[in-house]
């Protein structure tokens, strides 16, 4: 009997111990009401300039398909962080709804005559969320942090700052003196930036998160970006709470210099990575916006939702491209005519109209619409008419190519893509077109993301699916990836003329001449070498309630909710 | 008794060691790594990251270092959730899973045993048939299908609950229902068959003949003996619920450990994969250990010393 009682006790202790150890942590993870909410924001005025009535409750509800991996601008690399950092930080400039640079922390700026020096004049009323002024030193400190070889972990996006004089050398430990790097605080409110090359899109770049300032308090606290209470930020919103894998809450920042323009009081985000759940949650009135770029809408629901929610369903064109890569070092795609034949033998219209059904634009070039050219959009200035779809000509090219390479029949070909329903449907359609139009059998193979990307980057493939998202709004971001020494040149393009065009474009400050160079380079890539097979320029699908206004989507598809507001609704 | 527990603990440590080693090498054997993305990281930066995370060392050295750290209770820092301790992440996310799991286990036991008892008492009557049809459905319908159906009907169509959320007590209803359907079905069937057996046993007849009242017979003899198989099932059930919540957490947007586990693998977040694997391993071993002890308490006929590793 004694033995039994002892056992009961032991069991209880074990069980209670388990429960307690877990409960203890739930208390500090909630973090509710930890900091007193200083809600000084005036309640929304009853009517807006446009005559719309604002809703009394300015709480926006959105979804993130994954946790924000980091709230540190120096370390961020993905969509989720992009949206969160656009709320919590502000760079020297912002980009408005029409993709124009407007003053952010910098009130004004001017380039030097040679286009290599920029002077930014900072506003004096910009403050951190704790009330400290935002100064030029904060930018110097933040940029040094990104470039410092000792930063742990090493920021993968440090190359975004390589436009600054000596930045690359400092980051790669070729020089150790940071004062040689082209950024200087002339005084508290003047920032001088020296660039290696005249870079016409530099001002636009400063709206990107890698260029955001950080508060000096982060210096001695490596964990500052994991806890809302230690995040001192300068944007329109502050992060109020963070429950890993479940939710985030952003509050209006009363210390933000332009807070009179900020109408939302609160942004509540759920973290759900099931797109079906996300859409259902939107339909059930639990979200004001669903879909890209932070979430997703299941492809098979697109046609239904398009009909059912005519006024809420949006397909925004974004400057991303979907394409296939030919490995130019692998047989049979080491022959240009064979590559060209494959690219000409498919119907892009059928793919966007019958397979993806997302309103995408068929692509015959590599630089998507929405990317800036010399005056307006690059794609309006230079058409992407590098080739046409023509089955007869494709057949003939294939014959010629096979003769050149000495084939009677083609070697076995495998097309690889990362596991995803949409990629699979497209691959099946394209393989079918190749079979029908060229009489070529191609095997398709899906690979898990990590496996896929490794194979593609190591050149262990023949044809592979790919997509490209721009780093900045200039054709260069789509062109310099194909130079001989670029780490992203998975097709192994090796064309000296191409490399020369890119090198020239880097040093040239004349917009028109740069665009000419990009056009010639694009022509080599698509028409002469046909190393990539463009398929379509992306659109991104989203659902937005009709009472949510002022959400801006930039050229790359990134979203900015900071100036959004809710009008009166049921 | 003490020897038995020490023996068990020893085997648990051995299993844990094998689990850690196997996971470590298998994980490293999958192509890909935490720093890979569509845009390739510059080679210089890549080399620096490899050095910072110790990836430049030979595999066996990385393994020994990791083992050393684990022995000192250090699970390392996540590679995707930057600068977050793996142990912190596990504790934070496990609290949600635990709340969900405990409610699901309690609901499963209560509902399952009640259903099973009713079915046994009304053997071959309408109630029995209904209970068993429910049980078959519960086992046959996968939890993620059930979750989607529950969301569609009870949240979207009838507006009784939220589709997503895990803050209010009401938010627990749908995920708990989806998660406990299978164990309920299983428990109901187990309880039913073992109770049927007990009801026909001689000692029940004796009890009835002695003139004991119905309540005493039911609770002192029938339930106590009839519930034995359910206790055996507690271990596997805890495992089922813990692992089953992986899908449920995804569908309902619950910040639990299952969701982190799936994402850590896609992200190749090595330290987090290892940390959660170890945590799951320990949790399941403990659940089984406690089940074994419970068994002894409920049924004195079971002697610990006579039982071998099971």
Interface residues (C-beta under 8 A of the other chain):
Chain A: X3 X4 X6 X7 X8 X10 X11 X14 X15 X18 X19 X21 X22 X23 X24 X25 X26 X29 X63 X66 X67 X69 X70 X72 X75 X77 X149 X152 X153 X154 X155 X156 X158 X159 X171 X172 X222 X223 X225 X226 X243 X244 X245 X246 X247 X270 X271 X272 X273 X274 X276 X277 X280 X281 X283 X284 X286 X448 X449 X450 X451 X453 X454 X455 X457 X466 X467 X468 X469 X471 X487 X488
Chain B: X1 X30 X31 X32 X33 X35 X36 X37 X38 X39 X40 X41 X42 X43 X44 X45 X48 X49 X52 X53 X80 X81 X82 X83 X84 X88 X89 X91 X92 X93 X94 X95 X96 X98 X99 X102 X148 X151 X152 X155 X156 X159 X162 X163 X164 X165 X166 X249 X250 X251 X252 X253 X254 X255 X256 X259 X260 X263 X266 X268 X286 X290 X293 X294 X296 X297 X300
